Amino acid sequence: MNKILVSFSIIVLLSSHSFGAVWYVDKDNVSSVEDGTTWATAYTTIQPAIDVAFTDGGGEVWVA
């Protein structure tokens, strides 16, 4: 039983790491903050979003 529990825990930990963040890009963003974490603070160009997704180890870049 312990082996099953340990195996399940390892699988959950490894699979949860594979889910990357979502980085947002909206050329019409007029806020003074561009961190890409929400539509309200989206990057105005795509390259910073790609760079931060790469640095973060993956994720998705959504473009409006």
N, C-alpha and C positions, 0 to 999 in steps of 0.2 A: 504494500500500500504506500509506503514512504517513497519508493522509487517512482511510482505513478505520480504522486504529488510533486516531487522534485522535478520530474520531466515536464509536467504540466506548467509549473511555475517558470521554468526556463523557456518554454515555448511562448508563454504569454509575454515575458520580458523581451524576448527577441522580436516578436511580432509587433509589439507596441512601439518599439524603436523604429520600425520600418515606416510608420505613418509620419510623414513629414508635415510641416506647417503649410499653410496657404499664404502666399504673398500676393498682394493686390496691386494692380497697375491701372491707373485711370488718368489719361492725359488732361482731363478737365478738372482734376483736383485743385481746389483753390485754398486749401488749408495751409497753414504755415508749417505743419508737421508732415513729413513724408517718411514714415517708417514701414509702410507696406503691410501693417498688421490688420488693417480694416479698410473698407471702402472709403471711409472718411479720412483716413491717413495714408491713402494709396500713393505709391510712387507715380510720378508723372511720365517716366520712361521705363522701358522694360529691363535694361541692362542692370540697374541696381537690384531689381527683384531677382534676376537670374544669379547675380553674384551672391546675394545673401542666402538664397536657397542652396547654392553650392556649398557655401561656408557652413551652413546649418546641417549639411549632410543629406540634403534632398528636400523634397516637398513639391508643391504645385504653385505655378504662377498663373493667376487669373487676370485676364485683361478685359477692360470694358471699353 
